[in-house]
Amino acid sequence: MEPRVYLRHEIAPGVVPVRVRTLPRARGRMDHVADPLTNPVLAALTGPHRAFAETRGRVARYRPDVTPFAGIPLDPTEEDWADLAALSGPGGTAVLAGPQRPAPEGWHTVMNLPGVQMDGSAMQTAPDAEAVRLGPADVPEMLDLVARTEPGPFLERTVELGVYLGIRRGGALVAMAGERMRVPGATEISAVCTDPAARGQGLAARLVRAVGAVIRERGDLPFLHAAASNTGAIRVYEKLGFTLAREVSFVAVTAPAAVTARC
């Protein structure tokens, strides 16, 4: 059974996606990790997250119980697509992040979500006294919160990718955020979500700053992704110090029903 990919912010009729500004880069920003961030999934799986990778040729994917993302080169060949098909299995789904790479004949695009990548080099980070470290024992509550808020893909082993922090009220998990893709020199903040009953209290912003502090302490720079239509979240991230870095696409594709293995 294919894991459900939660995608909260689909483009709705009448919603105008955010226009990405071209911003001058100051010295000390993400220039030294700009190349990995143009293809973050592959950079993570061939770098800091190689322990979570299943690879074939120039293609890699996260183990399917960790996250549905897969990485292919920016200039994929027929062999690369064949390798991705072999990793995905007949009719299997892979989620690609980065520049648009049209799938060849036999593949089906089941989701194409415009997004933005945001640079957190200038973010003001701070630990949070109320935030608690979340681990495997907390996964059932984390999955329940994700199911109710749909911040993006989060599976049973996603918590293993990095540090996840949460805030509890009355013993119940009401907000969380954590680390997902980690490329050389930078780490993505992801799974930012708050229970509807606890919104409007700034919990998500506090957790983003707290996770950012963990990333900075390790010597990395924080970044994140957002749906281009989610202008409200983008404004919040900008207030925290994030800047728009580049347009990206989140594309879910299904492999051909019959996969021909490459020798």
C-alpha positions, 0 to 999 in steps of 0.5 A: 500500500502506497503511503498517503502524501499529505499536501495541504496547500493545493492551488485553488481557483482564484488563488494567485501564487506568490511572485518570487523576487530575485534578491541580491545575496549578501556575503555569508549567506547560502552561496556556498551551498547554492548548488546542493539546494538546487537539487536538495533531495539528491544532495541529501541522499548522496550526502548527510542522509546517505544512510536513508538512501536506496540508490541505483545509478545516479538516482536515489530515494528515501526508504519508503517508510521515511519519506516519499521523496526521490532525487534524480539529476537535473538533466535526467537521461532515459537510464535515470528514469529507468533506474527511478522506475526500478527503485519505485516498482511497477506503478510506484509513486515518487515525489520530486522536488526542485526544477521541473523535469518532465517525465517520459512516456509511460510515467503519470504525473499525479501532482504538480505543486508550485512552491518556493524555497526560502533561505533562513540565513538571516533568521533570528533563532532562539531555543524555546523552554516549552519545546520538548524533543520528540522521538519514536515513542511520540510518532502516533501523536505526531501522525495524528497531528499531521493527519489533522493539519496536513503540513506535508509528507510525514511517515512513521520513520520521518522523525529519524531524519533529524531533531523534532520539537513539539509543544504540549498543552494538557499533555496533548501534542498541539504543535511541532516542527523538525528537520527533514532534508539535510544537504551539505551545509544546510538543513530543511525545517519541515512538518511545521503544524499547529492544532487548529484549537491552538492557533493564533498563539505563535507556537509554530513561529517559536518552534521554527526559531527553536529548530533553527537554533538546533541547526545553527548550533550544528553549523548548518544554515536553515532553509525551508519549502512552502507551497507558492499558494500559501502566501500566509505562511510565506509572510510569517516566514519572512517576518522570521527572517526568511527570504525567497531564494528560488522557485521549485516544483513538487511533482508526484509521478507514478512509474510505468506498470511494467518496469524493465530493469536496466542491465 
